[in-house]
Amino acid sequence: MERHRVSPVTVSRALARLAAEGLVVTRPGSGTFVAERPRPARAPRPADHGWQAVALGDRTVDPAGLTGLLTAPPEGIIPLGCGYLLASLQPLQALATAAARAARRPDAWERPPLAGIDGLRTWFARAIGGQITPADVLITDGGQHAITIALRALLPPGAPLLVESPTYQGALAVARAAGLHTVPVPVDDEGVRPDLLADAFAMTGARVFYCQPTFQNPTGAVLTGERRRQVLAVARAAGAFVVEDDFARHLGVEPAPAPLAADDPDGRVVHIASLTKASAPSLRIAALTARGPVAERLRAVQVVDSFFPSRHLQETALELVSSPAWERHRRTVRTALRDRRDALAAALARELPELRFEPPGGGMYLWVRLPDGVDETTLVEAAWREGVLVNPGRPCFPAEPDGPHLRISFGMAASEAELAEGVRRLARALATMT
């Protein structure tokens, strides 16, 4: 008190605060003392994770290609490599209304039926047609999850899986992670070639063929009516299943043919349909449709893998597709995708006439053949430096590609003007390589 010219109350408060901070200790009957300083802790031993290499073995799961597709590019990069719709093309208001209605239901957070809520299963069954009933439908957590369930249910590790070449790289990633041996079957402008499909079945003894017959990713090809009949006949002769990934049905600019599953009375086709691409990335709702014993296998794998999809998300999806807003949204998306496809095709023809492509009747991609000798990986990197994101074609091939390609998306760019600017940047990138 004498040194600092303060009152006893101030000293008491100061000591109390120092004690609270652990700087002094009070010993009744003896006084208050400076606390002993703790000895500095030893530096922690660096973690040793080397043991995990032995425990994990030599099996790897490589998400590199998918991670790039799912990561938003930084500001200033024109996104011509994304597989989702621009936010302004998503039915955000309708989704908000649907989610609010679903949340008000008294059972919104209860466990749903394991195969999915009845109304949603009915809607997916009607969308397929033919002899499909709601009892044949299994609701899943999005299309990627449905592919994973189907391949795990149908094939053991090490088994051959026939796939289109090129094909959706997410399916290739699932197959590799499951230890399957992917066998390519070439695709042309009319879809997969049935003659080569028959040869592949005969050579490999495969029992499953994965395909996207409608607006295929990445080529946009639509399997013709005659080839659809031939594919089913080839699979029947081989005693094999066809996994039909019908991801782009609601992204059609032109009318889409009926699914393969609609013309399949014997349960040979396992059909996958998703709402995600045509709505919003986080509406992770899809359906697996199958008939016969395989349906029970699929349900068993889903239960073991993830129990069931969120009931609230299922109810939200049902509210969305049952409302008048859904058909209005589909018409809006159809018009927007047609205009964007045409704008992108016109820009490519104007700026890069040496590139070859066929405008698709649906989906969100142009599959572009580059001139021979162009290194697509180097081009993609050069395009990034110019400020535009495009996808290389190589990851879409299960084996050696037939040449260099790009997959260019027209679903995420902000406008038709931005599509044109993206193509100009791509042209500058290609010019630096010649």
C-alpha positions in Angstrom: 0.0 0.0 0.0 2.8 2.4 0.9 4.8 1.7 -2.4 1.8 2.1 -4.7 -0.2 4.6 -2.7 -3.4 2.5 -2.9 -6.1 1.4 -0.5 -6.3 -2.1 1.2 -9.3 -2.9 -0.9 -7.3 -2.3 -4.1 -4.5 -4.6 -2.8 -7.0 -7.3 -1.9 -8.6 -7.2 -5.3 -5.2 -7.3 -7.0 -4.1 -10.3 -5.0 -7.4 -12.1 -5.7 -7.0 -11.6 -9.4 -3.3 -12.8 -9.3 -4.5 -15.9 -7.4 -7.2 -16.6 -10.0 -4.6 -16.4 -12.7 -2.3 -18.8 -10.8 0.5 -16.2 -10.3 0.3 -16.2 -6.5 -0.9 -18.7 -3.8 -2.4 -17.8 -0.4 -1.4 -19.9 2.6 -3.7 -19.2 5.6 -1.6 -18.1 8.6 1.5 -17.6 6.5 0.7 -15.0 3.9 0.6 -14.7 0.1 3.5 -16.0 -2.0 4.6 -15.9 -5.6 3.5 -19.2 -7.2 6.1 -21.7 -8.4 6.6 -21.5 -12.1 5.8 -24.7 -13.9 8.6 -26.4 -15.7 8.4 -26.1 -19.4 6.8 -29.1 -20.9 8.8 -31.4 -23.1 8.2 -31.1 -26.8 5.8 -33.8 -27.8 7.2 -36.7 -29.7 6.5 -36.5 -33.4 3.6 -38.8 -34.4 4.7 -42.0 -36.1 2.0 -43.0 -38.7 4.4 -45.3 -40.6 2.7 -48.4 -39.1 -0.5 -47.7 -41.0 1.1 -48.5 -44.4 1.4 -52.1 -43.3 -2.1 -52.3 -41.8 -3.8 -50.6 -44.8 -2.1 -52.9 -47.4 -1.8 -52.0 -51.1 -5.5 -51.2 -51.8 -6.0 -47.5 -52.6 -9.1 -45.3 -53.1 -8.3 -42.5 -55.4 -10.9 -39.6 -55.3 -8.6 -37.1 -57.1 -10.8 -36.8 -60.2 -14.0 -36.5 -58.3 -12.6 -34.1 -55.8 -11.8 -31.7 -58.6 -15.3 -32.0 -60.0 -16.9 -31.3 -56.6 -14.7 -28.4 -55.6 -15.9 -24.9 -56.6 -13.3 -23.0 -58.6 -11.9 -19.8 -57.1 -13.4 -16.4 -58.1 -12.4 -15.3 -61.5 -12.3 -18.8 -63.0 -15.1 -19.5 -65.5 -16.5 -22.9 -64.5 -17.0 -25.0 -67.6 -16.2 -28.2 -65.8 -19.0 -28.6 -63.2 -21.8 -31.2 -63.3 -24.4 -29.1 -61.5 -26.8 -26.4 -62.4 -26.1 -22.7 -61.8 -27.8 -21.6 -58.6 -30.2 -19.3 -60.5 -31.4 -22.4 -62.4 -32.0 -24.4 -59.3 -35.6 -24.5 -57.8 -34.4 -22.8 -54.6 -37.7 -21.2 -53.7 -39.7 -24.3 -54.4 -37.2 -26.3 -52.4 -37.5 -24.0 -49.4 -41.2 -24.2 -49.5 -41.1 -28.0 -49.9 -38.6 -28.3 -47.0 -40.8 -26.1 -44.7 -43.8 -28.2 -45.5 -41.9 -31.5 -44.9 -40.6 -30.2 -41.5 -44.1 -29.5 -40.3 -45.1 -33.1 -40.6 -45.4 -34.8 -37.2 -43.2 -37.7 -38.3 -40.6 -35.6 -40.3 -37.7 -36.8 -38.1 -38.9 -40.4 -37.5 -37.4 -43.4 -39.1 -38.8 -43.9 -42.6 -39.7 -47.3 -44.1 -36.4 -48.9 -45.0 -37.1 -48.9 -48.7 -38.3 -45.3 -48.7 -41.5 -43.4 -48.1 -44.4 -44.7 -50.2 -45.2 -41.5 -52.1 -41.7 -41.1 -53.4 -41.4 -44.7 -54.4 -44.7 -44.3 -56.3 -43.4 -41.2 -58.1 -40.2 -42.9 -59.3 -42.1 -46.0 -60.4 -44.5 -44.0 -62.6 -41.5 -42.1 -64.1 -40.1 -45.4 -65.4 -43.4 -46.9 -66.6 -43.8 -50.4 -68.0 -44.5 -53.1 -65.3 -42.5 -51.3 -62.6 -44.4 -50.9 -59.3 -43.6 -48.9 -56.1 -42.6 -52.2 -54.4 -39.7 -52.4 -56.9 -38.2 -49.1 -55.9 -35.5 -48.4 -53.2 -34.7 -44.8 -52.2 -31.0 -44.0 -51.8 -28.8 -41.1 -50.8 -28.2 -39.8 -54.3 -27.1 -41.4 -57.6 -23.5 -42.0 -56.6 -24.7 -44.0 -53.5 -27.0 -45.9 -55.8 -24.2 -46.9 -58.1 -22.1 -48.0 -55.1 -25.0 -50.2 -53.7 -25.6 -51.7 -57.1 -22.0 -52.7 -57.9 -21.4 -54.0 -54.4 -24.6 -56.1 -54.5 -24.1 -57.5 -58.0 -20.3 -58.3 -58.0 -17.6 -59.6 -55.7 -14.1 -58.0 -55.6 -12.1 -59.0 -58.6 -15.0 -59.6 -60.9 -15.2 -58.1 -64.4 -17.5 -55.1 -65.0 -18.4 -54.1 -68.6 -18.6 -50.3 -69.0 -19.1 -47.9 -71.8 -15.9 -46.2 -73.1 -15.8 -43.4 -72.4 -18.1 -43.3 -69.3 -18.9 -41.5 -66.1 -15.7 -41.3 -64.1 -17.6 -41.5 -60.8 -18.7 -45.1 -61.7 -15.1 -46.0 -62.6 -14.0 -44.7 -59.2 -16.6 -46.8 -57.4 -15.6 -49.9 -59.4 -12.0 -49.5 -58.6 -12.6 -48.9 -54.9 -14.6 -52.1 -54.9 -11.8 -54.0 -56.5 -13.6 -54.7 -59.8 -12.0 -55.1 -63.1 -13.5 -52.6 -65.6 -13.7 -53.7 -69.3 -14.3 -51.0 -71.9 -17.0 -51.3 -74.6 -16.8 -48.5 -77.2 -19.5 -45.9 -77.7 -20.3 -44.1 -80.9 -22.9 -41.4 -81.8 -25.7 -44.0 -81.3 -24.5 -45.2 -78.0 -22.8 -48.5 -77.0 -22.1 -50.9 -79.9 -24.1 -54.1 -79.3 -21.7 -56.2 -81.4 -18.7 -55.3 -79.2 -20.8 -55.7 -76.1 -21.5 -59.3 -77.1 -17.8 -59.9 -77.7 -16.9 -58.4 -74.3 -19.4 -60.7 -72.5 -18.0 -63.7 -74.4 -14.4 -62.9 -73.7 -14.7 -62.0 -70.0 -17.7 -64.0 -68.7 -18.9 -60.8 -67.1 -22.4 -60.7 -65.5 -22.9 -56.9 -65.3 -22.9 -54.1 -67.8 -23.0 -50.5 -66.5 -24.3 -47.9 -69.0 -26.0 -44.5 -69.4 -28.3 -45.0 -72.4 -29.9 -41.5 -72.3 -27.7 -38.4 -72.7 -24.6 -40.3 -71.7 -21.9 -38.6 -69.6 -19.6 -37.5 -71.2 -20.6 -37.9 -74.9 -24.3 -37.0 -74.6 -25.2 -40.0 -76.9 -28.7 -41.5 -76.8 -28.9 -45.3 -77.4 -31.2 -45.7 -80.4 -34.3 -47.8 -80.2 -32.9 -50.7 -82.2 -29.7 -50.8 -80.1 -31.8 -50.7 -76.9 -33.4 -53.9 -78.0 -30.1 -55.4 -79.0 -28.4 -54.5 -75.7 -31.2 -56.3 -73.8 -30.9 -59.3 -76.1 -27.2 -59.5 -75.6 -27.5 -59.3 -71.9 -30.2 -62.0 -71.9 -28.0 -64.3 -73.9 -25.1 -63.7 -71.5 -27.3 -64.2 -68.4 -26.2 -60.8 -67.2 -27.6 -57.7 -65.5 -27.7 -54.2 -67.0 -27.2 -51.3 -64.6 -29.0 -48.4 -66.3 -27.8 -45.0 -64.9 -30.6 -42.7 -66.0 -29.1 -39.6 -64.3 -30.0 -37.0 -67.0 -33.6 -37.8 -67.8 -34.8 -34.5 -66.3 -32.1 -32.6 -68.2 -33.4 -33.4 -71.7 -33.5 -30.6 -74.3 -35.0 -33.1 -76.8 -37.6 -35.8 -75.8 -36.0 -38.8 -74.1 -36.8 -42.4 -75.0 -38.3 -44.7 -72.4 -35.8 -46.3 -70.0 -34.5 -49.7 -70.7 -36.2 -50.9 -67.5 -39.6 -50.1 -69.0 -39.1 -52.8 -71.6 -37.6 -55.4 -69.3 -40.2 -57.9 -68.0 -37.6 -60.3 -66.5 -35.8 -58.0 -64.0 -32.6 -57.9 -66.0 -32.2 -54.1 -65.7 -31.3 -52.4 -62.4 -32.4 -48.8 -63.0 -30.9 -45.8 -61.3 -32.7 -42.4 -61.3 -31.6 -39.2 -59.4 -33.2 -35.9 -58.6 -29.9 -34.2 -57.7 -28.7 -33.0 -61.2 -32.0 -31.5 -62.1 -32.6 -29.7 -58.7 -29.8 -28.9 -56.3 -26.5 -30.6 -55.3 -27.6 -31.2 -51.7 -30.9 -32.8 -52.6 -29.2 -36.2 -52.4 -32.2 -38.4 -53.3 -32.2 -41.1 -55.9 -33.9 -44.4 -56.6 -32.7 -48.0 -57.4 -35.3 -50.0 -59.2 -35.0 -53.8 -59.5 -37.3 -56.9 -59.6 -36.8 -60.4 -58.3 -34.1 -61.7 -55.9 -31.7 -58.9 -56.8 -34.0 -56.4 -55.3 -33.6 -58.0 -51.9 -29.9 -58.0 -52.3 -29.9 -54.3 -53.0 -32.0 -53.6 -50.0 -29.8 -55.6 -47.8 -26.6 -53.8 -48.9 -28.4 -50.4 -48.3 -29.3 -51.4 -44.8 -25.8 -52.6 -44.0 -24.2 -49.6 -45.6 -26.3 -46.7 -44.3 -29.6 -47.9 -42.8 -31.8 -45.4 -44.7 -31.8 -41.9 -46.3 -33.1 -39.0 -44.2 -36.9 -39.0 -44.0 -37.0 -35.2 -44.0 -35.0 -35.1 -47.2 -37.3 -37.8 -48.8 -40.4 -35.8 -47.7 -38.9 -32.6 -49.1 -38.2 -34.3 -52.5 -41.8 -35.7 -52.6 -43.2 -32.2 -51.8 -41.1 -30.8 -54.6 -41.9 -33.2 -57.4 -45.6 -33.3 -56.4 -46.0 -29.5 -56.7 -46.8 -27.5 -59.9 -43.4 -25.8 -59.4 -41.6 -28.9 -60.5 -43.0 -29.0 -64.0 -42.4 -25.2 -64.3 -38.8 -25.7 -63.2 -38.3 -28.5 -65.7 -39.5 -26.3 -68.6 -37.2 -23.5 -67.4 -34.2 -25.8 -67.2 -35.0 -27.3 -70.6 -35.0 -23.9 -72.3 -31.9 -22.6 -70.4 -29.9 -25.7 -71.3 -30.9 -25.5 -75.0 -29.9 -21.9 -75.2 -26.6 -22.5 -73.3 -25.8 -25.6 -75.5 -26.3 -23.6 -78.6 -24.3 -20.6 -77.4 -21.4 -22.9 -76.4 -21.5 -24.7 -79.7 -21.6 -21.4 -81.6 -18.6 -20.0 -79.7 -16.6 -23.2 -80.3 -17.4 -23.1 -84.0 -16.3 -19.5 -84.1 -13.2 -19.5 -82.0 -12.0 -23.1 -82.3 -13.2 -24.5 -85.6 -10.6 -27.3 -85.5 -12.4 -29.0 -82.6 -15.0 -31.7 -83.3 -18.1 -32.3 -81.3 -21.8 -33.2 -81.7 -24.3 -31.1 -79.7 -26.2 -33.4 -77.3 -29.9 -33.7 -77.0 -29.7 -33.4 -73.2 -27.5 -33.3 -70.3 -24.9 -30.5 -69.6 -21.8 -31.4 -71.5 -20.1 -31.1 -74.9 -17.7 -33.9 -75.6 -15.0 -32.3 -77.7 -12.4 -34.1 -79.8 -9.1 -32.3 -79.8 -6.6 -32.4 -82.7 -4.2 -35.3 -82.7 -1.0 -34.5 -80.9 -2.6 -32.1 -78.4 -1.8 -33.0 -74.8 -5.1 -32.6 -73.0 -3.6 -32.4 -69.6 -1.3 -29.6 -70.6 -4.2 -27.8 -72.3 -6.4 -28.0 -69.2 -3.5 -26.5 -67.1 -3.0 -23.8 -69.7 -6.7 -23.1 -69.7 -6.7 -22.7 -65.9 -3.9 -20.1 -66.2 -6.1 -18.3 -68.7 -9.0 -18.3 -66.2 -11.3 -21.1 -67.4 -11.9 -24.6 -66.0 -12.5 -27.5 -68.3 -12.3 -31.3 -67.7 -9.8 -33.6 -69.4 -11.2 -36.6 -71.2 -8.7 -39.2 -70.0 -10.4 -39.9 -66.7 -13.5 -41.0 -68.5 -11.8 -43.9 -70.2 -11.4 -47.2 -68.3 -8.4 -48.1 -70.5 -6.4 -46.3 -73.2 -8.4 -43.4 -74.8 -8.9 -43.2 -78.6 -7.5 -39.7 -78.7 -7.4 -36.4 -76.7 -10.7 -35.0 -75.5 -12.3 -32.3 -73.3 -15.6 -32.4 -71.5 -17.0 -28.9 -71.4 -20.0 -28.2 -69.2 -22.6 -25.5 -70.0 -24.7 -25.8 -66.8 -22.7 -23.7 -64.3 -21.5 -20.7 -66.2 -23.2 -17.4 -65.2 -24.5 -16.6 -68.6 -24.2 -17.2 -72.4 -21.8 -14.3 -72.5 -19.6 -16.0 -69.9 -19.7 -19.2 -72.0 -18.4 -17.3 -74.9 -15.7 -15.7 -72.8 -14.7 -19.1 -71.5 -14.2 -20.4 -75.0 -12.1 -17.3 -75.9 -9.9 -18.1 -73.0 -9.7 -21.7 -74.0 -8.7 -20.6 -77.5 -5.9 -18.5 -76.1 -4.7 -21.5 -74.0 -4.6 -23.7 -77.1 -2.8 -21.1 -79.1 0.1 -21.1 -76.5 0.6 -24.8 -77.3 0.9 -24.5 -81.1 
